[in-house]
């Protein structure tokens, strides 16, 4: 569970709901970009790819922001969700590991538009130092502690090979980083109070491969059944 304190009470939001809030925010941003000022729960649910009952339940944790017969004010709800998940403020982020993936992450324009500012790119390879990626100079990994202090970095991104991931995580935690997004194909251990989100593209592809294989087996089974039925007629 994730807790958020207000001036009066501590509101507790389930992790599954927290995971969907950024999806709602993205959908609302798209609606706002299309100059849509209000939307129904059904329209927002469709844009977010969930059912409307789940969406209304999720939004109930934030308070009542809809109007019966009118729907949701897109800009207001977008602000409320952004405030709830903490992206109305600027979050300094450091990325460690500036290989191909690190380059792609550094060049991702969506970070800044969503409240995340990449303040440093770090790599242990001296040949990468002084390189400029997306306007940011690549610096030695040993600069991590100084950078974390200077910018009050709370969020770190690991884009290193698997063998380096735990050491990087340990150094991040020691430097005061309390949230880590791990792209390395490795499980990292962190102490209590440090949050880790893991993104493993190969696992996601393997899950898709499973579904494709299942569909192929079902198709083959249906063809065999159809052929058997044809032979009996």
ChimeraX attribute file (.defattr): number of C-alpha atoms within 10 A of each C-alpha:
attribute: neighborCount
match mode: 1-to-1
recipient: residues
	/A:1	9
	/A:2	11
	/A:3	11
	/A:4	11
	/A:5	9
	/A:6	8
	/A:7	5
	/A:8	6
	/A:9	8
	/A:10	10
	/A:11	12
	/A:12	13
	/A:13	16
	/A:14	12
	/A:15	11
	/A:16	11
	/A:17	17
	/A:18	17
	/A:19	11
	/A:20	15
	/A:21	20
	/A:22	18
	/A:23	16
	/A:24	24
	/A:25	22
	/A:26	16
	/A:27	21
	/A:28	28
	/A:29	17
	/A:30	14
	/A:31	20
	/A:32	16
	/A:33	10
	/A:34	9
	/A:35	11
	/A:36	14
	/A:37	15
	/A:38	21
	/A:39	17
	/A:40	18
	/A:41	20
	/A:42	16
	/A:43	16
	/A:44	24
	/A:45	20
	/A:46	14
	/A:47	16
	/A:48	20
	/A:49	13
	/A:50	15
	/A:51	14
	/A:52	17
	/A:53	11
	/A:54	14
	/A:55	21
	/A:56	16
	/A:57	11
	/A:58	19
	/A:59	19
	/A:60	13
	/A:61	14
	/A:62	15
	/A:63	9
	/A:64	11
	/A:65	15
	/A:66	20
	/A:67	11
	/A:68	8
	/A:69	7
	/A:70	11
	/A:71	17
	/A:72	21
	/A:73	18
	/A:74	24
	/A:75	16
	/A:76	15
	/A:77	20
	/A:78	22
	/A:79	15
	/A:80	17
	/A:81	20
	/A:82	20
	/A:83	12
	/A:84	14
	/A:85	15
	/A:86	13
	/A:87	16
	/A:88	15
	/A:89	12
	/A:90	12
	/A:91	20
	/A:92	19
	/A:93	24
	/A:94	26
	/A:95	26
	/A:96	26
	/A:97	27
	/A:98	25
	/A:99	15
	/A:100	11
	/A:101	15
	/A:102	22
	/A:103	16
	/A:104	13
	/A:105	19
	/A:106	20
	/A:107	15
	/A:108	12
	/A:109	12
	/A:110	11
	/A:111	15
	/A:112	13
	/A:113	10
	/A:114	18
	/A:115	15
	/A:116	19
	/A:117	15
	/A:118	21
	/A:119	17
	/A:120	24
	/A:121	28
	/A:122	23
	/A:123	23
	/A:124	16
	/A:125	14
	/A:126	12
	/A:127	10
	/A:128	17
	/A:129	17
	/A:130	12
	/A:131	14
	/A:132	12
	/A:133	16
	/A:134	14
	/A:135	9
	/A:136	15
	/A:137	16
	/A:138	24
	/A:139	23
	/A:140	19
	/A:141	21
	/A:142	12
	/A:143	13
	/A:144	24
	/A:145	17
	/A:146	11
	/A:147	18
	/A:148	22
	/A:149	13
	/A:150	10
	/A:151	14
	/A:152	15
	/A:153	24
	/A:154	20
	/A:155	22
	/A:156	26
	/A:157	26
	/A:158	26
	/A:159	25
	/A:160	25
	/A:161	13
	/A:162	15
	/A:163	11
	/A:164	14
	/A:165	23
	/A:166	18
	/A:167	11
	/A:168	21
	/A:169	24
	/A:170	15
	/A:171	16
	/A:172	26
	/A:173	20
	/A:174	12
	/A:175	18
	/A:176	17
	/A:177	23
	/A:178	19
	/A:179	21
	/A:180	24
	/A:181	17
	/A:182	22
	/A:183	22
	/A:184	23
	/A:185	18
	/A:186	17
	/A:187	13
	/A:188	17
	/A:189	12
	/A:190	17
	/A:191	9
	/A:192	7
	/A:193	9
	/A:194	14
	/A:195	13
	/A:196	19
	/A:197	11
	/A:198	16
	/A:199	14
	/A:200	13
	/A:201	12
	/A:202	10
	/A:203	11
	/A:204	11
	/A:205	11
	/A:206	11
	/A:207	12
	/A:208	12
	/A:209	12
	/A:210	12
	/A:211	12
	/A:212	12
	/A:213	12
	/A:214	12
	/A:215	12
	/A:216	12
	/A:217	12
	/A:218	12
	/A:219	12
	/A:220	12
	/A:221	12
	/A:222	12
	/A:223	12
	/A:224	12
	/A:225	12
	/A:226	11
	/A:227	11
	/A:228	11
	/A:229	10
	/A:230	9
	/A:231	8
	/A:232	6
	/A:233	5
